[in-house]
Amino acid sequence: MLKYLLIIFYIISIFLIAIIYKRIQPNNKELLRKIIHIGIGPLIPIAKYFEISKSFAAYFTFLIFFLLAINYIYKLFPIIEDVERKSYGTLFYCLSLFILIILFWDNDPNSLIAGFFIMTFGDGFAGLIGKNFPSKNWLILNQKKSILGTFTMFITSLFILLAIGFYGDFSINSNYLLIALIATILEQVSMYGIDNFTVPIIASISFNHFISNL
């Protein structure tokens, strides 16, 4: 029971940090959202460390998805969706995690973590750096992208993949560059937050195919 309480406590702590930050910087809505986006990242390895079952992880994630869908409609907790553009990113975020749990929780957790970390840290830091540091930018489907943000996405994704590769004792080859490049290209197409779905799903499947099963 304690391990489940610790998981719930971790999630609540992330939201409390976001609420405190909102009181300090109420106008920085994007950073506020990224605190939650990035903060949830370590949840999966923590849950694996505590040997949380696949069934509990899947049911819990689906419950969160259901609650987020209700919140999206009724805005009960606007802090979650308080951004200046129309986005379903949090719903895609949770849905992609649910699918990854079903696919990889027991049989290939390294692939699950690879895709989820690329979404949480790669996409998260790319958004922060791209918006807060000026560099040449462009529009893709009316979504602004920048050189710094794109470079951050690629380098962070590559670092994550290499770290998991070393940890899992996988051979290091050019496939790591390929997966990082695929994730970076997918992140470019981010209308309505769809990259929160495409990036982790494709990155995890790619890691499973090109790294884990070699």
Summary of the structure (lengths in Angstrom):
residues: 214
radius of gyration: 16.8
end to end distance: 37.9
largest distance: 50.7
contacts: 682
relative contact order: 0.12
helix: 74%
strand: 4%
